[in-house]
Amino acid sequence: MTDTTMQTLHCVLIPMHNRQLLLPNVSVAEVVDHDATLSRGEDHPWLAGYLDWRGQKLPVISYEGANQQETAPPEAGRGRIVVLNTIGADHDRLPFMAIMTRGIPSQARLDAEQLQGQETTNTGPADLMQVELEGEPAWIPNLEYLESLGVQALRTA
């Protein structure tokens, strides 16, 4: 491998209501059509419901709700559910969780030179940091926070 190859990270851009999330490919287990049936859960603004996925009941998190923003359903035919691998301390209890999208995720290649952190006051608890990717803003999610919500949802399921 060359030094250039080692510095390239394959990522996924996930469209949300008013931002795009940026995650490494390895964090995404699967992208599911939004038409999947969700069972309803407790009345948390961040919990969209539960997804039966490969024999597991996964909490589906609304990113906007987790950021204490208003939530709305995705456009017909555009939204997806992204199943994420978890990496936190509760991985044994919650190996996967899911988030709702507002559109179809897309692939991106990220070089170290392309990514620049930005100072912003427009972040919520589900945002780890805002970055600029090829001149466009993107947000790296706070996966630990989202996983803590997923664990909380499992406790009340």
BELZI-V216790 format. One record per residue. N is the residue number from 1. NEAR is the number of other ideal C-beta (glycine too) atoms within 12 Angstrom. Layout:
[[N | NEAR] [N | NEAR]]
//
This chain:
[[1 | 7] [2 | 7] [3 | 9] [4 | 11] [5 | 11] [6 | 10] [7 | 16] [8 | 20] [9 | 24] [10 | 20] [11 | 29] [12 | 35] [13 | 33] [14 | 39] [15 | 30] [16 | 38] [17 | 26] [18 | 19] [19 | 31] [20 | 32] [21 | 45] [22 | 40] [23 | 39] [24 | 25] [25 | 25] [26 | 13] [27 | 30] [28 | 33] [29 | 26] [30 | 23] [31 | 28] [32 | 29] [33 | 21] [34 | 28] [35 | 14] [36 | 25] [37 | 16] [38 | 27] [39 | 19] [40 | 17] [41 | 28] [42 | 19] [43 | 12] [44 | 25] [45 | 21] [46 | 34] [47 | 36] [48 | 40] [49 | 30] [50 | 29] [51 | 39] [52 | 21] [53 | 26] [54 | 15] [55 | 9] [56 | 22] [57 | 24] [58 | 41] [59 | 46] [60 | 43] [61 | 49] [62 | 38] [63 | 45] [64 | 32] [65 | 31] [66 | 39] [67 | 31] [68 | 19] [69 | 22] [70 | 14] [71 | 26] [72 | 17] [73 | 19] [74 | 28] [75 | 15] [76 | 11] [77 | 13] [78 | 19] [79 | 33] [80 | 31] [81 | 39] [82 | 44] [83 | 36] [84 | 42] [85 | 24] [86 | 32] [87 | 21] [88 | 24] [89 | 13] [90 | 24] [91 | 18] [92 | 12] [93 | 23] [94 | 33] [95 | 25] [96 | 38] [97 | 47] [98 | 44] [99 | 50] [100 | 44] [101 | 39] [102 | 31] [103 | 24] [104 | 23] [105 | 32] [106 | 24] [107 | 18] [108 | 26] [109 | 23] [110 | 26] [111 | 19] [112 | 15] [113 | 14] [114 | 20] [115 | 27] [116 | 19] [117 | 17] [118 | 20] [119 | 12] [120 | 18] [121 | 8] [122 | 15] [123 | 25] [124 | 28] [125 | 21] [126 | 33] [127 | 33] [128 | 23] [129 | 23] [130 | 27] [131 | 32] [132 | 22] [133 | 30] [134 | 19] [135 | 11] [136 | 19] [137 | 27] [138 | 34] [139 | 36] [140 | 35] [141 | 39] [142 | 25] [143 | 34] [144 | 23] [145 | 26] [146 | 43] [147 | 34] [148 | 26] [149 | 40] [150 | 44] [151 | 27] [152 | 24] [153 | 36] [154 | 27] [155 | 17] [156 | 16] [157 | 24]]
//
